[in-house]
Amino acid sequence: MKKLISVFLCLALVITSMFMLSTVSFAEPAAESDFSYTELDDGTVSVTAYNGSLLDIEIPSTINGKTVSKIADRLFYNKTSIKSVVIPVGVTSIGEYAFYSCRALESVTIPYTVKSIGQ
């Protein structure tokens, strides 16, 4: 009887774990083509606009083979449906009002490489 209860409890734990993992939301890598950018003097790029439709966004670490080092002013300005943004390692600055009026925004993952964040 104890063995049957143990098997049942293990099975219930596995099913519960699978359900919990399926409901976790992860940021999807956005396509490079979803972003507009400008090349900077040091050969890196500043992401200037997001034109995609994802709500959970992972900014790529490179665009056209160039390292993304800056998030420009107003990058996600008035993108009211965005839920989360993951900024890649290598970005050193986030411009002013980058997330202004993003009413649904729940989380922004900022890497250790960011040294300045605008207003």
N, C-alpha and C positions, 0 to 999 in steps of 0.2 A: 504494500500500500504506500509506504514511504517513497519507493522508487517511482511509482505512478505519479504521485504528487510532485516529486522533483522534476520529472520529465514535463509535466504540464506547466509548472512554473517556468522552466527554461524556455519552453515553446512560447509562452505568453511574453516573456522578456524579449525574445528575438523578434516577435511580431510587433511589439510596442516600439522597439528600437528602430525597426525598419520604417514604421509609420512616422516616427519623429524625424528621421533623416530625410524622408521624402517631403516634409513640410518646411525644411530649412531653405531659406532663399540665399542664393549666392550671386554675386555680381558676375555678369557675363562679359567676356572680353568684347569690347566694341570693335567694329571693323575700322581700319585706318581711314577708309573712305567716309566714315561718319563724321570725321573731324576736318575742320579747316585749320591751317597753321601758317606761320611765317617762319622763315629761317633766320636765325640770329647770327651775329658776327662770329661767334665761337663755333659755328657749325651745328649747333643744336637747334631745336625748334620750340616755338611757343605755340601752344594749342589756343586758337582764337575763337572757334565756334564748334558747337556740337549739333549735328543735323540728323542724328539717328532717332530711333523710336524706342530704344530699350529704357526700362525704368530703373534697372539695377545695372550700373555702368562701371566697367573697368577700363580706365584709360590705358591705351597701349604704351609700353615703355619706349617704343620707337615708331616713327612714321617715315616711310620711304627710306629706311635704313639710318635715320638720324635720331639721336636720343632726344626724348621729350624732357626739357629742363624747366619749362615755365607753363603755368596755367594763366592765361591772359585775363585781364579785367573782363568781368561780365560773361565768362565762358558759359555758364548755365543760367544766365539771366532770364527770369520769367519762365523757366521750364517747370511748371507747377506740378507735373506728375512724377518727376524723378524721385525715387525712393532712396537710392544709395549710390555712392561714388567711391571707387577705389583709385587713389592716385599712385602711380608707380614710383618705385625707388629711382632716384636720379633727378626728380623734380626738386628744384631749389626754391621756387617762389610761387605763391598763389596770389593773383592779382585782386584788385579791389572789386567788391560786389560779385565775386565769382559765383556765388550761390544765392544771389538776391532774388527774393520772391519765389523760392523753391519750397512751396508750402507743404509738400508731401515728403520732403527730405527727412529721413530718419537717421542716416549715418554717413559719415565721410571718413574714409581711412586715409590718414596723412602719414607718409613715410618719414623716417628720421632725417632724411636728406633735406627736407624743407627748412629753410632758414628764415624766410619772411612770409607773412600773410598780410594782405591788404585789409582795408576796412571791411 
